[in-house]
Amino acid sequence: MNPLVFEGAITEENRLKGTTPLGQLNLTTEVENFPTWPHVEPAVLQAFAKSALPQERYNNLAGFYEGKHAHQGKRAAFGPELMEFARQQAANFGTRIVTEDIVRVDFSRRPFKLWSSGGKEIESHAVIVATGARANYLGLPSEERFKNNGVSACAVCDGALPRFRNRPLIVVGGGDSAVEEATYLSKFASVVYLVHRRDTLRASKIMQQRAFANPKITIKWNRVLEEVLGNEEEGVTGARLKSTVDGQTEELQVSGVFLAIGHTPNTDFLKGQVQCDEKGYVIWTRPQRTYTSVEGVFAAGDVADSHYRQAVTAAGTGCMAALDAERWLAEHGLA
């Protein structure tokens, strides 16, 4: 195999959308639900990073180990560390990595043709789409300011962190995902405020019943998040809510704000050339396989998974897609 990876471009537009290189994990802190990364002293992670990475890539992580923002005490690997190590592992095996976006594809011809944001034209016999999905945010400047410092879009990823334990938290949303997030966070938080802009939840009846029956969940009806409050030292310390009925505001003291207003798969560039569902997620057309509606095009990770959306499941389907692509190429005499 001669793999070529387009990891995404480093642009302000991608930064604001959350689609910069290394994916969603690069935007989170501790990754405690990925196998083989237990809590260790930061010095151990630093030594590993120095040994494993070229200096220019190590520099991306140096702030975790050195200077006034260095983290103290045992911890699991942070998302940026995990992704730098994963990137380097791929590079060690000869993967060519290009820091550009794929902006257009033509899957109607063989070999397939792809165009990059840097003006490159690429031909390939097989393509794996692994562009992920980005969490939806409200677009508040204060929300952006405190991302990874009390603002999160993944309760399962971040909810068990010490900063959220036995503290009041907010979940924004009213669907099944929001209730799921609130229920999960109630295992750790002192209270979870579920903030919903209407007077009824969109969640299924069974999910609503769980929310109503949970003594740790308090629903704030007819409210929207107007601003996240906090400071650089402590991160999030509160939130200001605004009534959708009369415009009145109230402030809550909370240590975390979790957005549960959905995800958007990064499939715009496909422009309908691969079958997707109504939300834009690529559809796997064979059970237990990563095949798409186009022979020779495969999909892995969150771009084809609206249900689990976890690092370990994305990595698993990445392995599946690689094997599917290799075997498909061999079957067609292309490998």
C-alpha positions as CSV (number, residue, x, y, z in Angstrom):
1,M,0.0,0.0,0.0
2,N,1.1,3.6,-0.6
3,P,-1.3,5.6,1.6
4,L,-1.7,9.3,1.2
5,V,-3.6,11.3,3.9
6,F,-5.0,14.7,3.5
7,E,-5.3,15.8,7.2
8,G,-7.0,19.1,6.7
9,A,-5.8,22.7,6.3
10,I,-4.8,25.1,9.0
11,T,-7.1,28.0,8.4
12,E,-9.2,30.3,10.5
13,E,-12.3,29.0,8.9
14,N,-11.4,25.4,9.9
15,R,-10.5,26.6,13.4
16,L,-13.9,28.2,13.9
17,K,-15.6,25.1,12.5
18,G,-13.5,22.7,14.6
19,T,-12.1,20.9,11.5
20,T,-8.4,21.5,11.9
21,P,-5.9,18.7,11.5
22,L,-5.9,15.9,14.0
23,G,-9.7,16.0,14.4
24,Q,-12.0,16.5,17.3
25,L,-9.7,14.8,19.8
26,N,-7.2,17.6,19.2
27,L,-9.8,19.9,20.8
28,T,-10.3,18.0,24.0
29,T,-8.3,17.5,27.2
30,E,-7.9,14.1,29.0
31,V,-8.9,11.0,27.0
32,E,-9.9,8.6,29.7
33,N,-11.9,6.1,27.6
34,F,-9.2,5.0,25.1
35,P,-7.5,1.7,26.0
36,T,-3.8,1.6,27.1
37,W,-3.6,5.2,28.3
38,P,-3.8,5.0,32.1
39,H,-2.9,7.9,34.5
40,V,0.8,8.6,34.7
41,E,3.0,11.5,35.7
42,P,3.3,14.2,33.1
43,A,7.1,13.7,33.0
44,V,6.4,10.2,31.6
45,L,4.3,11.6,28.8
46,Q,6.9,14.3,28.2
47,A,9.7,11.8,27.9
48,F,7.6,9.7,25.5
49,A,6.7,12.7,23.4
50,K,10.3,13.8,23.2
51,S,11.4,10.3,22.2
52,A,8.6,9.6,19.7
53,L,8.1,13.0,17.9
54,P,10.3,15.2,15.8
55,Q,11.2,18.5,17.5
56,E,8.7,20.5,15.4
57,R,5.8,18.2,16.4
58,Y,7.0,18.0,20.0
59,N,6.7,21.8,20.1
60,N,3.0,21.5,19.6
61,L,2.8,19.7,23.0
62,A,5.5,21.5,25.0
63,G,3.1,23.7,26.8
64,F,1.6,20.7,28.5
65,Y,4.9,20.0,30.2
66,E,6.7,23.3,30.4
67,G,5.9,26.8,31.7
68,K,3.2,28.2,33.8
69,H,0.4,26.2,32.2
70,A,2.1,22.9,32.6
71,H,-0.3,20.3,34.2
72,Q,0.5,18.8,37.5
73,G,-0.3,15.4,38.9
74,K,-1.1,12.1,37.3
75,R,-3.3,12.1,34.2
76,A,-4.3,10.3,31.1
77,A,-3.1,11.5,27.7
78,F,-4.6,14.7,26.4
79,G,-6.3,14.6,23.0
80,P,-3.6,16.6,21.3
81,E,-1.0,14.1,22.6
82,L,-2.9,11.1,21.6
83,M,-3.4,12.5,18.1
84,E,0.2,13.6,17.6
85,F,1.3,10.0,18.6
86,A,-1.2,8.5,16.2
87,R,-0.1,10.8,13.4
88,Q,3.6,9.9,14.0
89,Q,2.8,6.2,14.0
90,A,1.2,6.6,10.6
91,A,4.2,8.6,9.4
92,N,6.6,5.9,10.7
93,F,5.0,3.4,8.3
94,G,5.5,5.6,5.3
95,T,2.2,7.4,5.2
96,R,2.4,10.6,3.1
97,I,0.6,13.4,5.0
98,V,-0.6,16.6,3.3
99,T,-1.9,19.5,5.4
100,E,-4.7,20.5,3.0
101,D,-8.4,19.8,2.6
102,I,-10.0,17.8,-0.1
103,V,-12.5,20.2,-1.6
104,R,-13.9,18.2,-4.5
105,V,-14.1,14.6,-5.7
106,D,-15.2,12.8,-8.8
107,F,-16.2,9.2,-8.0
108,S,-17.9,8.7,-11.3
109,R,-14.6,7.8,-13.0
110,R,-11.8,5.3,-12.3
111,P,-9.4,5.9,-11.0
112,F,-11.1,8.4,-8.7
113,K,-10.1,12.0,-8.9
114,L,-9.8,14.4,-6.0
115,W,-8.8,18.0,-5.8
116,S,-7.2,19.7,-2.7
117,S,-7.4,23.2,-1.3
118,G,-3.8,23.7,-2.4
119,G,-4.6,23.0,-6.0
120,K,-3.4,19.4,-6.2
121,E,-5.1,16.9,-8.4
122,I,-4.9,13.3,-7.1
123,E,-5.9,10.0,-8.7
124,S,-6.6,7.0,-6.5
125,H,-8.0,3.5,-6.9
126,A,-9.5,3.5,-3.4
127,V,-10.6,6.2,-1.1
128,I,-11.3,6.1,2.6
129,V,-13.5,9.0,3.8
130,A,-12.6,9.7,7.5
131,T,-13.4,13.4,7.8
132,G,-15.4,13.0,11.1
133,A,-18.2,15.1,12.4
134,R,-18.0,18.4,14.2
135,A,-20.0,19.3,17.3
136,N,-22.5,22.0,16.9
137,Y,-22.0,25.1,19.1
138,L,-24.0,28.2,19.7
139,G,-21.4,30.5,18.3
140,L,-21.0,32.6,21.5
141,P,-17.6,34.3,21.9
142,S,-17.5,33.3,25.5
143,E,-18.3,29.7,24.5
144,E,-15.3,29.7,22.2
145,R,-13.1,31.3,25.0
146,F,-13.8,28.5,27.4
147,K,-13.7,25.5,25.1
148,N,-11.7,22.7,26.9
149,N,-11.7,24.9,30.0
150,G,-15.2,24.1,31.2
151,V,-17.1,24.1,27.9
152,S,-17.5,20.7,26.2
153,A,-19.6,19.0,23.6
154,C,-19.0,15.4,24.9
155,A,-20.1,14.4,28.3
156,V,-18.8,10.8,27.9
157,C,-15.4,12.2,27.0
158,D,-15.0,14.9,29.7
159,G,-17.7,14.3,32.3
160,A,-15.6,12.3,34.8
161,L,-12.8,14.9,34.9
162,P,-12.0,16.2,38.4
163,R,-13.1,19.8,37.5
164,F,-16.7,18.5,37.0
165,R,-17.0,16.1,39.9
166,N,-19.5,17.1,42.6
167,R,-20.0,20.5,40.9
168,P,-23.1,22.0,39.3
169,L,-23.2,21.6,35.5
170,I,-25.3,22.8,32.6
171,V,-26.4,20.8,29.6
172,V,-27.9,22.8,26.7
173,G,-30.4,20.9,24.5
174,G,-33.8,19.1,24.5
175,G,-33.4,16.0,22.5
176,D,-32.4,12.4,23.3
177,S,-28.7,13.4,23.2
178,A,-29.2,16.2,25.7
179,V,-31.1,14.0,28.1
180,E,-28.5,11.2,27.7
181,E,-25.7,13.7,28.5
182,A,-27.5,15.1,31.5
183,T,-28.2,11.6,32.8
184,Y,-24.6,10.6,32.4
185,L,-23.3,13.7,34.0
186,S,-25.6,13.2,37.0
187,K,-23.3,10.4,38.1
188,F,-20.6,12.9,38.8
189,A,-22.2,16.3,39.2
190,S,-23.9,17.7,42.3
191,V,-26.8,19.0,40.1
192,V,-27.3,19.1,36.3
193,Y,-29.3,22.0,34.8
194,L,-30.9,21.0,31.6
195,V,-31.5,24.2,29.6
196,H,-34.1,24.0,26.9
197,R,-35.5,26.9,24.8
198,R,-39.1,25.5,24.8
199,D,-41.5,24.2,27.4
200,T,-41.4,20.6,26.3
201,L,-38.5,18.3,25.4
202,R,-38.0,16.9,22.0
203,A,-36.6,13.7,23.5
204,S,-38.4,10.4,23.3
205,K,-41.0,9.7,26.0
206,I,-38.7,7.1,27.8
207,M,-35.8,9.6,27.8
208,Q,-38.1,12.3,29.2
209,Q,-39.2,10.0,32.0
210,R,-35.7,9.4,32.9
211,A,-34.9,13.1,33.1
212,F,-38.0,13.8,35.2
213,A,-37.3,11.0,37.6
214,N,-33.7,11.9,38.1
215,P,-33.4,13.9,41.4
216,K,-30.1,15.5,40.2
217,I,-31.6,16.9,37.0
218,T,-33.3,20.3,37.1
219,I,-34.9,21.4,33.9
220,K,-34.7,25.1,33.0
221,W,-37.6,25.6,30.6
222,N,-37.9,28.4,28.1
223,R,-34.2,29.4,28.5
224,V,-31.3,29.9,26.2
225,L,-27.6,30.2,27.1
226,E,-26.7,33.9,26.7
227,E,-23.2,33.8,28.0
228,V,-20.6,31.6,29.6
229,L,-19.0,33.2,32.6
230,G,-15.5,32.5,34.0
231,N,-11.9,33.6,34.1
232,E,-8.6,32.3,32.8
233,E,-7.5,30.7,36.1
234,E,-10.6,28.8,37.0
235,G,-12.2,28.4,33.6
236,V,-16.0,28.3,33.6
237,T,-17.5,29.6,36.9
238,G,-21.1,30.3,35.8
239,A,-23.6,30.9,33.0
240,R,-26.2,33.5,32.2
241,L,-29.5,32.3,30.9
242,K,-32.1,34.3,29.1
243,S,-35.8,33.6,29.0
244,T,-37.4,33.0,25.6
245,V,-40.7,34.2,27.0
246,D,-40.0,37.6,28.6
247,G,-36.2,38.2,28.0
248,Q,-35.4,38.1,31.7
249,T,-31.9,36.8,32.6
250,E,-30.6,34.7,35.5
251,E,-27.1,33.6,36.4
252,L,-26.2,30.1,37.6
253,Q,-23.0,29.2,39.4
254,V,-21.7,26.2,37.4
255,S,-18.3,24.6,36.7
256,G,-19.2,23.2,33.3
257,V,-21.3,23.9,30.2
258,F,-22.1,20.9,27.9
259,L,-23.5,21.5,24.5
260,A,-25.8,18.8,23.3
261,I,-27.3,20.3,20.2
262,G,-26.1,17.8,17.7
263,H,-23.2,17.1,15.3
264,T,-22.7,17.9,11.7
265,P,-20.8,15.3,9.6
266,N,-18.0,16.8,7.4
267,T,-19.4,15.6,4.1
268,D,-20.1,18.8,2.2
269,F,-17.2,18.2,-0.1
270,L,-18.7,15.0,-1.3
271,K,-21.6,16.9,-2.9
272,G,-23.9,13.9,-3.0
273,Q,-21.5,11.5,-4.8
274,V,-21.8,9.0,-1.9
275,Q,-25.1,8.0,-0.4
276,C,-25.7,9.8,2.9
277,D,-28.6,9.8,5.4
278,E,-30.9,12.8,6.0
279,K,-28.4,14.3,8.5
280,G,-25.5,13.9,6.1
281,Y,-23.7,10.9,7.5
282,V,-22.2,8.5,5.0
283,I,-24.2,5.2,4.8
284,W,-22.5,1.9,5.1
285,T,-24.1,-0.3,2.5
286,R,-23.0,-3.7,3.7
287,P,-23.6,-5.1,7.2
288,Q,-20.4,-5.1,9.3
289,R,-18.4,-3.5,6.5
290,T,-17.3,0.0,5.7
291,Y,-18.4,-0.1,2.1
292,T,-20.3,2.9,0.8
293,S,-22.6,3.2,-2.2
294,V,-19.6,3.6,-4.5
295,E,-17.4,0.6,-5.1
296,G,-13.9,1.4,-3.9
297,V,-14.9,4.2,-1.6
298,F,-15.0,3.4,2.1
299,A,-15.9,5.4,5.2
300,A,-14.6,5.3,8.8
301,G,-15.2,7.0,12.1
302,D,-17.7,9.7,13.0
303,V,-18.4,10.6,9.4
304,A,-20.4,7.4,9.2
305,D,-21.4,7.0,12.9
306,S,-24.1,9.2,14.4
307,H,-24.6,6.8,17.3
308,Y,-21.3,6.0,19.2
309,R,-19.0,8.8,18.2
310,Q,-16.1,7.7,20.4
311,A,-12.4,7.6,19.7
312,V,-12.1,3.9,20.2
313,T,-15.0,3.1,17.8
314,A,-13.6,5.5,15.2
315,A,-10.2,3.8,15.5
316,G,-11.8,0.4,15.1
317,T,-13.7,1.4,12.0
318,G,-10.5,2.9,10.7
319,C,-8.9,-0.5,10.9
320,M,-11.9,-2.1,9.2
321,A,-11.8,0.4,6.4
322,A,-8.1,-0.1,5.8
323,L,-8.6,-3.9,5.6
324,D,-11.7,-3.5,3.4
325,A,-9.8,-1.2,1.0
326,E,-6.8,-3.5,0.9
327,R,-8.9,-6.6,0.1
328,W,-11.0,-4.7,-2.4
329,L,-7.9,-3.6,-4.3
330,A,-6.5,-7.1,-4.2
331,E,-9.8,-8.6,-5.5
332,H,-9.6,-6.2,-8.5
333,G,-6.0,-6.8,-9.2
334,L,-4.9,-3.3,-8.1
335,A,-2.7,-4.3,-5.2
